[in-house]
Amino acid sequence: MTTAHVRQARPADLPRIAQLAAEHAAYERATPPAPGLADRLGALLFATTAPRLHCVVAERADGEVVGYATCAPEISTWGGREYLHMDCLFLRPDNRGQGLGPLLMDAVAAHARDLGLTEIQWNTPAWNEGAVRFYERLGARAKEKLRYTLPVTDQPAN
């Protein structure tokens, strides 16, 4: 009997990952990804011998990819060390509560260990109470911060 599992993303998964990313953005009330996301992700994940971005997918027993997690190493100036930044973790709502979320987190943690990193950091909206409960059940603790974005244009910021 085949069960649901988590595996490394493959190039053939890119259209589905892009679709899930759009669902993720909608769920978080964010701007949808620009067209061509699958191609941009493909370049980050598969077009180099040493990709910086890492992606795992949650696959049901019937072969449908229903979730994903992406991560990349980052640097903490205050810590004077690298950590793994988990940019996204998303499961379609009808696939939550079936053990796939912890499997995705385990895969991200395994990647951190493979890189010799001892910490994972990420963000989630404060209003996303289900995610907050999930992460706290795993032993994660929140830090109070605001996350900003600043578009880089040809003009100086001030």
C-alpha positions in Angstrom: 0.0 0.0 0.0 1.4 3.4 -1.0 1.0 6.2 1.5 1.4 9.9 1.2 4.9 11.1 1.4 7.3 14.1 1.0 10.0 14.1 -1.7 12.4 16.4 -3.5 10.7 18.5 -6.2 11.4 17.5 -9.8 11.2 19.7 -12.9 7.9 18.1 -13.9 6.4 19.4 -10.6 7.0 23.1 -11.5 3.5 23.8 -13.0 1.9 22.3 -9.9 4.3 24.1 -7.5 3.4 27.4 -9.2 -0.3 26.7 -8.9 0.1 25.9 -5.2 2.2 29.1 -4.7 -0.7 31.0 -6.2 -3.1 29.3 -3.8 -0.7 30.0 -1.0 -0.6 33.7 -1.9 -4.4 33.9 -2.1 -4.7 32.2 1.3 -2.3 34.7 2.9 -4.2 37.6 1.2 -1.1 38.5 -0.8 -0.5 39.7 -4.4 -0.6 36.7 -6.7 2.7 35.6 -8.3 3.5 37.2 -11.6 3.0 35.0 -14.7 6.0 32.7 -15.5 6.5 31.6 -11.9 7.2 28.0 -12.9 10.0 29.1 -15.3 11.5 31.4 -12.7 11.4 28.6 -10.0 12.9 26.2 -12.5 15.8 28.5 -13.0 16.4 28.7 -9.2 15.9 25.0 -8.5 17.3 23.2 -11.5 19.3 25.4 -13.8 22.5 25.4 -11.8 24.8 22.8 -10.4 24.5 24.4 -6.9 21.0 25.7 -6.5 20.4 28.0 -3.6 16.7 27.3 -3.4 15.5 23.9 -2.2 12.0 22.6 -2.6 10.2 19.5 -1.3 6.6 18.5 -2.2 3.9 16.6 -0.3 2.5 13.9 -2.6 -0.7 11.9 -1.8 -0.9 8.2 -2.4 -2.7 8.8 -5.7 0.3 10.9 -6.9 -1.3 14.3 -6.5 1.1 17.0 -5.2 -0.9 18.8 -2.5 1.8 20.9 -0.8 5.3 22.2 -0.9 8.0 23.8 1.2 10.9 26.0 0.0 14.0 27.1 1.8 17.4 28.7 1.4 20.4 29.4 3.6 20.6 32.9 5.0 23.0 34.7 7.4 22.3 36.1 10.8 24.6 39.0 11.6 23.7 39.0 15.3 24.2 35.2 15.5 27.3 35.4 13.3 26.2 32.2 11.5 24.0 30.8 8.8 20.5 29.5 9.3 17.9 28.0 6.9 15.2 30.3 6.0 11.9 28.5 5.1 10.3 30.9 2.7 7.1 28.8 2.1 5.2 25.9 3.6 1.8 25.3 2.2 -0.7 22.4 2.1 -4.0 22.6 0.4 -6.7 23.0 3.1 -8.3 19.6 2.5 -5.0 17.9 3.0 -4.2 19.4 6.4 -4.3 17.4 9.6 -3.1 14.2 7.8 0.5 14.3 8.9 1.9 15.9 5.8 2.8 19.2 7.5 5.2 17.5 10.0 6.7 15.5 7.1 7.4 18.7 5.2 9.0 20.3 8.3 11.1 17.1 8.8 12.3 17.4 5.2 13.2 21.0 5.7 15.0 20.1 9.0 16.9 17.3 7.2 18.1 19.8 4.6 19.3 22.1 7.3 21.2 19.2 8.9 22.7 18.3 5.4 24.0 21.9 5.2 25.4 21.8 8.7 22.8 24.4 9.9 21.3 24.3 13.4 18.3 26.6 13.0 15.3 27.2 10.8 13.5 30.6 10.7 10.4 31.6 8.9 7.4 34.0 8.9 3.7 33.4 9.1 0.9 36.0 9.3 -0.2 36.6 12.9 -3.8 36.0 12.0 -3.1 32.5 10.7 -4.0 30.8 14.0 -3.9 27.3 12.5 -0.3 27.8 11.3 0.7 29.3 14.7 -0.8 26.3 16.5 0.9 23.9 14.1 4.3 25.5 14.5 4.0 25.7 18.3 3.1 22.0 18.5 6.4 21.4 16.7 8.2 23.3 19.4 8.8 26.5 17.4 8.5 29.9 19.1 7.6 33.2 17.5 9.6 36.4 17.6 7.8 39.7 17.5 8.9 41.6 14.3 7.4 43.3 11.3 8.4 42.2 7.9 8.9 44.9 5.3 9.5 44.8 1.5 11.0 47.6 -0.5 11.0 47.5 -4.3 14.4 48.3 -5.8 14.0 50.8 -8.6 16.5 52.9 -10.6 15.9 55.8 -8.2 17.4 56.1 -4.7 14.9 55.4 -1.8 15.2 59.0 -0.4 
